[in-house]
């Protein structure tokens, strides 16, 4: 079942989404050569708590940290630890915050210092693919319209589309129906309705679409060791389109 949220619920989801956005803005200046992913996690955790919210990912299905930090060839679900960021790295930071029982969820991929033109290409086009997907959101359209918009753009720029991982509904649970793949047929899938809350999140690779799960049973990496990027916003479907809840 796909939930349609009430005005009161949407107000709480707006606050949760804004806390996620603020957390991204807070940690952004610290994303520099020499900082560990553990230190970034701790800063994000403390900031979320300071906003009377709870990190959504902490202990979610056993995940041990408050945010996900995925570096270079890591696609998603990287566990913060002792790794020190290096000049030329890219890092995808996925943040969730729960405010009074409602979740916000957003990921962004950041450059560390000066990155290669290839990584710049990957970041630019993965971010644009997110906004192409969002542009398909309005009542009466279908989930497949979002998926198809992302796929067409990513394919045009020869990026590998991770197929095993998808966007999703968000609300009183971190992951709800519907699934939102980053590939698919236009005019297919569930119909979009005002009041739906959706997390759209293309995960694109500079090389092959193939992935594998690391020995920690969480971190997902590209099979060919190529860099990967991840951009995600939580949005609410409005009467004439959508509104981003996790910042611009």
Secondary structure, DSSP 4 states (H G I P E B T S, - for coil): ------HHHHHHHHHHHHHHHHHHHHHHTT-STT-BHHHHHHHHHHHHHHTT-EESSTTGGG--SSSEEEETTEEE-PBP-SPBP-TT-EEEEEEEEEETTEEEEEEEEEE-SS--HHHHHHHHHHHHHHHHHHTT-STT-BHHHHHHHHHHHHHHTT-EE--S--EEE-SSSSSEEEEE-SS--TT-SSBP-TT-EEEE--EEESS-S-EEE-TTSS-EEETT---EEE-BEEEEEETTEEEESS--
